[in-house]
Amino acid sequence: MKRLLISGISILVLALILAGLAVCGTVPLNTTSVSGESVADDNVAAGNNQFAFDLYRRLATDPAHAEGNLFFSPYSIASALAITYEGARGTTADEIRAVLHLPTNETLRREGFADLNAALNSGSGNYTLRTANALWAEETHSFLPEYIETAARWYGAKATGLDFINNPGGSRETINRWVEEKTEDRIRDLLPPGSIGPLTRLVITNAIYFKGTWVEQFDPAETTEEAFRVSPNETVTVPMMHRNAVYPYTETGTLQVLEMPYAHGNETELAMLVLLPKDDNLTAAEEALDTERLARLRESLVSQNVRVSFPKFTLETEYSLPPTLAAMGMSTAFTDGADLSGMDGTRDLFITGIFHKAFVEVNEEGTEAAAATGVVAGGGVTPRFQADHPFIFLVIEKDHGTILFMGRVVNPEGP
C-alpha cells in the first residue's frame, strides 16, 4: 500500500457529529435530489449541513475571527433556533427558516428534529453522545399552550418557570448550571452577566456533548514536539501524534482528505473528517465546503495504509451571534418589529441575545467535545419613553460620572 504523510500546515477539521454536519450512515451529506435540485430545505440534516457551511464562511470572514481558530456546533445553534422558529410568524419566521434552511413542511421539520434527537440520544457502550433542549419561561408570563406542547413533543424541550423579573441573576445561574450538567462541566457561564434581566420572558437552550475513542488510537509514546506552520513565515511547537494504520483516504491536486473513525460497536458510526490543503492556504479546503463536493470526496475515500501525524489540541470558543445571523438574513427577529406571536399571542417579544460556546479536546485516545446555545427572548412590552410632562435632565461626562449641566423642563415653550 502507498504510504502517505499527513502533517503540519493549516488543517480544516469537520467533526461530523461534533460540528453537527452528519451522522455517518444515517444522514447523507449530499443534498442534491435525483433531479439535480437542492433538497436542503426539505431535509433537516441537509439543511443543517448547509447552515453549517454558511455560518462557517460568515465567521471565517468576520474580522474578529478571520485569523484565528473556529469551533462551533451548527446543530446546537439550529436546534435552539428551530424551537424559536416554532413561535415565529410572518417575515420573522421566513427569515429564520431561510437562514437555517429549515423544511417548509411542518411534518418533515418536526419529525426530522425528533428523529435526529432520538438518534443522538440512543446510547452506546463505546462512546458518549447526547443532546438536550429546554425552555425557561418567566413564571408570571402566559405562553400559548400549543407552543409549549410543540417544544416538548418534537424537541424534548420541557418548560421550567423562573423568576426573571425579581431574580434575573439567580435565574441565569439556574440555566447555566443546567448547561454545565448536560456538558459534563465543559461549557460554563453560557449566559454572561447582564444577558438576563427583568424584561426577559423566555430562554431557549440546547446542549450537546460527545466523548469517543479512536478505532486506531495513537500511542502516547510516539507523540513528539514538532513545528506546526501557522503561516509560511511562522511556526509554533505543538505535541504531534503519530499513527501508521489503515484509514479511509483520498486526495485531489490541492487537497488531502482523511477520515478517522471512532469506536462504535453496532451503534451509529461517528468519524472525524479532516481536509488538509497541500499548501499553506486554507482556500482549497474551504472550497470543499459544499454539499456536492464534500459528498464526492467522501465517496472517493478508499481504505489504505496511511502514516498520520496529527496535532493534539484543545479549543474553547464563544460567540454572540445576533450580528452574524442578522448579516446572514434574519435581522427582523432582533428588532421590535419581530413577530414571535406564536409563543404568547402578542407582538411584544423579540430576541435580545443568542449565545454559543463550544469546547473540543483531541488527543491520543480520542475526542471530547461539547457545545451549548442560548436564545434569549426579551422585552415583554417594549419600554416607551414619552416625555410629554415636566422632567429633569442632566448632561454628564460618562467616564467619571461628572454632572456638567443640569436642568428642569416645566414648559418647553416658556422662559
RAUR-V975052 format. One record per pair of residues at least 12 apart in sequence whose C-alpha atoms are under 8 Angstrom apart, sorted by the first residue. I is the first residue (numbers start at 1). J is the second residue. D is the distance in Angstrom with one decimal. If there is no record, write none. Layout:
# RAUR-V975052
I,J,D ; I,J,D
This chain:
# RAUR-V975052
1,304,6.5 ; 1,305,5.9 ; 2,304,7.5 ; 2,305,6.6 ; 2,306,7.6 ; 3,305,6.0 ; 3,306,5.4 ; 3,307,6.2 ; 4,305,7.7 ; 4,306,5.2 ; 4,307,5.5 ; 4,308,7.6 ; 5,306,6.8 ; 5,307,5.1 ; 5,308,5.7 ; 5,309,6.9 ; 6,256,7.9 ; 6,276,7.9 ; 6,307,6.8 ; 6,308,5.0 ; 6,309,5.4 ; 6,310,7.1 ; 7,308,7.0 ; 7,309,4.9 ; 7,310,6.1 ; 8,227,7.3 ; 8,228,4.9 ; 8,229,6.0 ; 8,309,7.8 ; 8,310,7.6 ; 8,311,8.0 ; 9,228,6.1 ; 9,229,4.8 ; 9,230,6.5 ; 9,231,7.4 ; 9,276,7.9 ; 9,277,7.9 ; 9,279,7.2 ; 9,280,5.5 ; 10,229,7.0 ; 10,230,6.6 ; 10,231,7.9 ; 10,276,6.9 ; 10,277,7.1 ; 10,280,6.0 ; 10,281,7.1 ; 10,282,6.4 ; 11,274,7.1 ; 11,275,6.4 ; 11,276,5.1 ; 11,277,7.2 ; 11,282,7.5 ; 12,274,6.1 ; 12,275,5.2 ; 12,276,6.3 ; 12,282,7.4 ; 12,285,6.6 ; 12,286,7.8 ; 13,272,7.3 ; 13,273,6.2 ; 13,274,4.6 ; 13,275,6.1 ; 14,272,6.2 ; 14,273,5.1 ; 14,274,5.9 ; 14,275,7.5 ; 15,271,6.8 ; 15,272,4.5 ; 15,273,6.0 ; 15,274,7.9 ; 16,270,7.0 ; 16,271,6.2 ; 16,272,5.8 ; 16,273,6.8 ; 17,270,6.8 ; 17,271,7.7 ; 18,73,6.4 ; 18,209,8.0 ; 18,210,6.9 ; 18,369,6.4 ; 18,370,7.5 ; 19,52,7.9 ; 19,71,7.7 ; 19,72,6.1 ; 19,73,4.4 ; 19,74,6.0 ; 19,75,6.8 ; 20,48,7.5 ; 20,49,7.5 ; 20,52,7.8 ; 20,73,5.7 ; 20,74,5.6 ; 20,75,4.6 ; 20,76,7.5 ; 21,45,7.5 ; 21,48,6.8 ; 21,49,5.1 ; 21,52,6.9 ; 21,74,7.6 ; 21,75,7.4 ; 22,45,6.8 ; 22,49,7.3 ; 23,268,7.2 ; 23,269,7.0 ; 23,270,6.6 ; 24,268,7.0 ; 24,269,5.3 ; 24,270,5.7 ; 24,271,7.3 ; 25,268,7.1 ; 25,269,6.5 ; 26,268,7.7 ; 27,45,6.3 ; 27,46,7.8 ; 28,45,7.7 ; 28,46,7.3 ; 29,46,6.6 ; 29,49,7.3 ; 29,291,5.9 ; 29,292,7.7 ; 29,294,7.2 ; 29,295,5.6 ; 30,46,7.4 ; 30,291,5.3 ; 30,292,5.5 ; 30,294,7.7 ; 30,295,5.2 ; 31,46,5.6 ; 31,291,6.0 ; 31,292,7.0 ; 32,291,8.0 ; 32,292,7.1 ; 40,101,6.3 ; 40,102,7.8 ; 40,103,7.7 ; 41,101,5.0 ; 41,102,5.4 ; 41,103,4.6 ; 41,104,6.8 ; 42,102,7.1 ; 42,103,4.3 ; 42,104,6.7 ; 42,105,7.2 ; 42,108,7.1 ; 42,109,7.8 ; 43,102,7.4 ; 43,103,5.9 ; 43,108,7.0 ; 43,109,7.3 ; 43,112,7.1 ; 44,101,7.9 ; 44,102,6.2 ; 44,103,6.4 ; 44,108,7.6 ; 44,109,6.2 ; 44,112,5.4 ; 44,113,6.6 ; 45,112,7.6 ; 47,100,6.6 ; 47,101,4.6 ; 47,102,5.9 ; 47,103,7.6 ; 48,74,6.9 ; 48,75,6.5 ; 48,78,6.9 ; 48,100,6.7 ; 48,101,6.9 ; 48,102,7.8 ; 49,291,7.5 ; 50,100,7.9 ; 50,101,7.1 ; 50,290,7.8 ; 50,291,7.2 ; 51,74,7.0 ; 51,99,6.8 ; 51,100,5.4 ; 51,101,6.6 ; 52,74,5.3 ; 52,75,8.0 ; 53,289,6.0 ; 53,290,7.2 ; 55,74,7.8 ; 58,324,7.1 ; 58,328,7.7 ; 59,324,7.5 ; 69,315,7.9 ; 70,317,7.2 ; 71,315,7.3 ; 71,316,7.7 ; 71,317,6.4 ; 71,358,6.5 ; 71,359,7.6 ; 71,360,7.9 ; 72,317,7.4 ; 72,356,7.7 ; 72,357,7.2 ; 72,358,5.5 ; 72,371,7.0 ; 73,358,7.0 ; 73,371,6.2 ; 73,372,7.9 ; 76,206,5.7 ; 76,207,6.5 ; 76,208,6.6 ; 76,371,6.9 ; 76,372,6.2 ; 76,373,6.1 ; 77,206,7.5 ; 77,356,7.3 ; 77,372,7.7 ; 77,373,5.7 ; 78,100,6.5 ; 79,113,7.7 ; 79,133,7.8 ; 79,206,6.7 ; 80,133,7.3 ; 80,204,6.1 ; 80,205,5.9 ; 80,206,5.6 ; 80,373,6.6 ; 80,374,7.0 ; 80,375,6.7 ; 81,96,7.7 ; 81,375,7.3 ; 82,102,7.8 ; 83,151,6.2 ; 83,155,7.3 ; 83,204,7.5 ; 84,204,7.5 ; 84,375,7.9 ; 85,97,7.2 ; 86,147,7.2 ; 86,150,7.8 ; 86,151,7.8 ; 86,342,7.0 ; 86,343,7.9 ; 87,147,6.6 ; 87,340,5.3 ; 87,341,6.4 ; 87,342,3.9 ; 87,343,4.6 ; 88,339,5.8 ; 88,340,4.2 ; 88,341,6.4 ; 88,342,5.6 ; 88,343,7.4 ; 89,339,5.5 ; 89,340,6.1 ; 89,341,6.6 ; 89,342,6.6 ; 90,339,6.7 ; 91,332,7.4 ; 91,339,7.6 ; 92,330,7.1 ; 92,332,5.6 ; 92,333,5.5 ; 92,338,5.9 ; 92,339,5.8 ; 92,340,7.5 ; 93,339,7.8 ; 95,329,6.1 ; 95,330,4.6 ; 95,331,7.6 ; 95,332,7.7 ; 96,329,7.8 ; 96,330,5.5 ; 98,329,7.7 ; 99,325,7.8 ; 99,328,6.5 ; 99,329,6.2 ; 99,330,6.6 ; 110,154,5.7 ; 110,155,7.7 ; 111,154,6.9 ; 113,154,7.1 ; 113,155,6.7 ; 114,154,5.3 ; 114,155,5.9 ; 114,156,8.0 ; 117,131,6.8 ; 117,155,7.5 ; 119,268,7.8 ; 124,264,7.5 ; 124,267,6.3 ; 125,265,7.9 ; 126,212,7.1 ; 126,213,7.8 ; 126,263,6.0 ; 126,264,5.3 ; 126,265,6.4 ; 127,210,7.5 ; 127,211,5.8 ; 127,212,4.5 ; 127,213,7.0 ; 127,263,7.2 ; 127,264,6.7 ; 128,209,7.5 ; 128,210,5.4 ; 128,211,5.1 ; 128,212,6.4 ; 129,208,7.6 ; 129,209,5.7 ; 129,210,4.5 ; 129,211,6.6 ; 130,208,5.8 ; 130,209,5.5 ; 130,210,6.7 ; 131,182,7.8 ; 131,206,7.2 ; 131,207,5.5 ; 131,208,4.2 ; 131,209,6.4 ; 132,156,7.2 ; 132,157,7.4 ; 132,182,7.4 ; 132,206,5.6 ; 132,207,5.3 ; 132,208,6.6 ; 133,155,6.7 ; 133,156,6.1 ; 133,157,4.6 ; 133,158,7.6 ; 133,204,7.5 ; 133,205,5.6 ; 133,206,4.4 ; 133,207,6.6 ; 134,156,7.3 ; 134,157,4.0 ; 134,158,5.3 ; 134,159,6.3 ; 134,160,7.9 ; 134,204,5.9 ; 134,205,5.3 ; 134,206,6.7 ; 135,151,8.0 ; 135,157,5.8 ; 135,158,5.8 ; 135,159,4.5 ; 135,160,6.2 ; 135,202,7.1 ; 135,203,5.9 ; 135,204,4.8 ; 135,205,6.6 ; 136,159,5.7 ; 136,160,5.0 ; 136,161,5.9 ; 136,162,6.6 ; 136,175,7.7 ; 136,202,5.6 ; 136,203,5.0 ; 136,204,6.4 ; 137,159,6.6 ; 137,160,6.1 ; 137,161,4.9 ; 137,162,5.9 ; 137,201,5.8 ; 137,202,4.6 ; 137,203,6.5 ; 138,161,5.7 ; 138,162,5.2 ; 138,163,5.7 ; 138,164,5.6 ; 138,165,7.5 ; 138,200,7.2 ; 138,201,4.9 ; 138,202,6.2 ; 139,161,4.5 ; 139,162,5.3 ; 139,163,5.9 ; 139,164,7.9 ; 140,163,7.9 ; 141,201,7.0 ; 142,344,6.2 ; 143,343,5.7 ; 143,344,4.2 ; 143,345,7.5 ; 144,342,7.3 ; 144,343,5.7 ; 144,344,4.9 ; 144,345,6.7 ; 147,342,6.7 ; 147,343,5.6 ; 148,343,7.9 ; 164,196,7.2 ; 164,197,6.3 ; 164,198,5.3 ; 164,199,7.4 ; 164,200,6.2 ; 164,201,7.1 ; 165,197,6.9 ; 165,198,3.9 ; 165,199,6.6 ; 165,200,7.5 ; 166,198,6.7 ; 167,198,7.8 ; 168,196,5.6 ; 168,197,5.2 ; 168,198,6.2 ; 169,193,7.7 ; 169,196,7.1 ; 169,197,7.8 ; 171,196,7.8 ; 172,191,6.7 ; 172,193,8.0 ; 172,196,6.3 ; 173,189,8.0 ; 175,191,8.0 ; 176,188,6.7 ; 176,189,5.5 ; 176,190,6.0 ; 176,191,6.6 ; 179,207,6.3 ; 179,372,6.9 ; 182,207,6.3 ; 182,208,7.3 ; 182,209,7.2 ; 183,207,6.7 ; 183,208,6.6 ; 183,209,5.3 ; 183,370,5.8 ; 183,371,7.3 ; 184,209,7.7 ; 186,359,6.6 ; 186,370,6.4 ; 187,357,6.6 ; 187,358,6.8 ; 187,359,7.1 ; 187,370,6.9 ; 187,371,6.6 ; 187,372,6.9 ; 190,355,6.7 ; 190,356,6.9 ; 190,357,6.4 ; 190,372,7.1 ; 190,373,7.4 ; 190,374,7.2 ; 191,355,6.6 ; 191,374,7.0 ; 195,353,7.1 ; 195,376,7.8 ; 196,376,7.7 ; 199,378,5.6 ; 199,379,4.8 ; 199,380,5.8 ; 200,376,7.1 ; 200,377,6.2 ; 200,378,4.0 ; 200,379,6.0 ; 200,380,7.1 ; 201,349,7.8 ; 201,376,8.0 ; 201,377,6.0 ; 201,378,5.3 ; 201,379,7.0 ; 201,380,6.4 ; 202,376,6.0 ; 202,377,5.1 ; 202,378,6.7 ; 203,374,6.6 ; 203,375,5.5 ; 203,376,4.5 ; 203,377,6.1 ; 204,374,5.6 ; 204,375,5.0 ; 204,376,6.5 ; 205,372,7.2 ; 205,373,5.5 ; 205,374,4.5 ; 205,375,6.4 ; 206,372,5.4 ; 206,373,5.2 ; 206,374,6.7 ; 207,370,7.5 ; 207,371,5.8 ; 207,372,4.2 ; 207,373,6.6 ; 208,370,5.6 ; 208,371,5.4 ; 208,372,6.3 ; 209,368,7.8 ; 209,369,5.9 ; 209,370,4.3 ; 209,371,6.6 ; 210,367,7.7 ; 210,368,5.6 ; 210,369,5.2 ; 210,370,6.2 ; 211,366,7.6 ; 211,367,5.7 ; 211,368,4.2 ; 211,369,6.4 ; 212,262,6.1 ; 212,263,7.0 ; 212,366,5.6 ; 212,367,5.5 ; 212,368,6.6 ; 213,262,5.4 ; 213,263,5.8 ; 213,365,5.4 ; 213,366,4.0 ; 213,367,6.4 ; 214,260,7.1 ; 214,261,6.0 ; 214,262,4.3 ; 214,263,5.7 ; 214,365,6.2 ; 214,366,4.9 ; 214,367,7.8 ; 215,260,7.8 ; 215,261,5.9 ; 215,262,5.1 ; 215,263,4.7 ; 216,243,7.9 ; 216,245,7.1 ; 216,260,7.9 ; 216,261,7.8 ; 217,243,7.7 ; 217,364,5.9 ; 217,365,5.5 ; 217,366,7.0 ; 218,241,6.4 ; 218,242,6.3 ; 218,243,5.6 ; 218,364,4.5 ; 218,365,6.5 ; 219,241,7.7 ; 219,242,7.4 ; 219,243,7.4 ; 219,364,6.4 ; 220,241,7.3 ; 220,364,6.2 ; 222,241,6.5 ; 222,242,6.0 ; 223,239,6.2 ; 223,240,5.4 ; 223,241,4.4 ; 223,242,6.2 ; 224,239,5.5 ; 224,240,5.4 ; 224,241,6.8 ; 225,237,6.2 ; 225,238,5.4 ; 225,239,4.5 ; 225,240,6.0 ; 226,238,5.6 ; 226,239,6.3 ; 226,240,6.1 ; 229,280,7.7 ; 231,280,6.4 ; 232,280,6.5 ; 238,311,6.6 ; 238,312,7.4 ; 239,311,5.9 ; 239,312,5.8 ; 240,309,6.2 ; 240,310,5.5 ; 240,311,4.3 ; 240,312,6.1 ; 241,308,7.9 ; 241,309,5.4 ; 241,310,5.1 ; 241,311,5.8 ; 241,312,6.7 ; 241,363,7.9 ; 241,364,6.7 ; 242,307,7.3 ; 242,308,5.6 ; 242,309,4.5 ; 242,310,6.5 ; 243,307,5.9 ; 243,308,5.2 ; 243,309,6.7 ; 244,305,6.9 ; 244,306,5.7 ; 244,307,4.3 ; 244,308,6.1 ; 245,304,8.0 ; 245,305,5.3 ; 245,306,5.7 ; 245,307,6.6 ; 245,308,7.9 ; 246,303,6.0 ; 246,304,4.9 ; 246,305,4.2 ; 246,306,5.9 ; 247,259,6.5 ; 247,260,6.6 ; 247,302,7.8 ; 247,303,5.1 ; 247,304,5.7 ; 247,305,6.3 ; 247,306,6.3 ; 248,260,7.5 ; 248,301,5.2 ; 248,302,4.9 ; 248,303,4.1 ; 248,304,6.4 ; 249,301,4.8 ; 249,302,5.3 ; 249,303,6.1 ; 249,304,6.8 ; 249,306,7.8 ; 250,297,7.3 ; 250,300,6.3 ; 250,301,5.0 ; 250,302,6.4 ; 254,277,5.9 ; 254,278,5.4 ; 254,279,7.6 ; 254,284,6.2 ; 255,275,6.8 ; 255,276,5.7 ; 255,277,4.5 ; 255,278,5.4 ; 255,284,6.4 ; 255,285,6.7 ; 256,275,6.0 ; 256,276,5.1 ; 256,277,6.2 ; 256,278,6.8 ; 257,273,7.2 ; 257,274,5.7 ; 257,275,4.9 ; 257,276,6.3 ; 257,297,7.6 ; 257,301,7.9 ; 258,273,5.8 ; 258,274,5.2 ; 258,275,6.8 ; 258,301,8.0 ; 259,271,6.4 ; 259,272,5.7 ; 259,273,4.5 ; 259,274,6.3 ; 260,272,5.2 ; 260,273,6.4 ; 260,274,8.0 ; 262,366,7.5 ; 311,363,7.9 ; 312,361,7.7 ; 312,362,5.4 ; 312,363,5.0 ; 312,364,7.5 ; 313,360,8.0 ; 313,361,5.8 ; 313,362,5.4 ; 313,363,7.0 ; 314,359,7.5 ; 314,360,5.6 ; 314,361,4.3 ; 314,362,6.4 ; 315,358,7.9 ; 315,359,5.7 ; 315,360,5.3 ; 315,361,6.6 ; 316,357,7.5 ; 316,358,5.8 ; 316,359,4.5 ; 316,360,6.7 ; 317,357,5.6 ; 317,358,5.3 ; 317,359,6.5 ; 318,355,7.5 ; 318,356,5.6 ; 318,357,4.2 ; 318,358,6.4 ; 319,355,6.0 ; 319,356,5.2 ; 319,357,6.4 ; 320,353,7.3 ; 320,354,5.9 ; 320,355,4.9 ; 320,356,6.5 ; 321,353,7.5 ; 321,354,5.4 ; 321,355,6.3 ; 321,356,7.4 ; 322,334,7.2 ; 322,353,6.4 ; 322,354,6.0 ; 333,350,5.8 ; 333,351,5.8 ; 334,350,5.7 ; 334,351,4.9 ; 334,352,6.3 ; 335,350,6.2 ; 335,351,7.5 ; 336,348,7.4 ; 336,349,7.5 ; 336,350,6.2 ; 336,382,7.2 ; 337,350,7.8 ; 338,350,5.4 ; 348,379,6.5 ; 348,380,5.4 ; 348,381,4.9 ; 348,382,6.5 ; 349,377,6.1 ; 349,378,5.7 ; 349,379,5.5 ; 349,380,5.8 ; 349,381,7.3 ; 350,377,5.4 ; 350,378,5.8 ; 350,379,6.7 ; 351,375,7.0 ; 351,376,5.7 ; 351,377,4.3 ; 351,378,6.1 ; 352,375,7.9 ; 352,376,5.6 ; 352,377,5.6 ; 352,378,5.7 ; 352,379,8.0 ; 353,374,7.8 ; 353,375,5.9 ; 353,376,5.1 ; 353,377,7.2 ; 354,373,7.1 ; 354,374,5.6 ; 354,375,4.5 ; 354,376,6.3 ; 355,373,5.6 ; 355,374,5.1 ; 355,375,6.6 ; 356,371,7.2 ; 356,372,5.7 ; 356,373,4.5 ; 356,374,6.6 ; 357,371,5.5 ; 357,372,5.6 ; 357,373,6.7 ; 358,370,5.7 ; 358,371,4.1 ; 358,372,6.6 ; 359,371,6.2 ; 389,410,7.3 ; 390,408,7.4 ; 390,409,5.4 ; 390,410,4.5 ; 390,411,7.1 ; 391,408,5.8 ; 391,409,5.4 ; 391,410,6.8 ; 392,406,7.6 ; 392,407,5.7 ; 392,408,4.2 ; 392,409,6.2 ; 393,406,5.8 ; 393,407,5.4 ; 393,408,6.1 ; 393,409,7.9 ; 394,406,4.3 ; 394,407,6.4
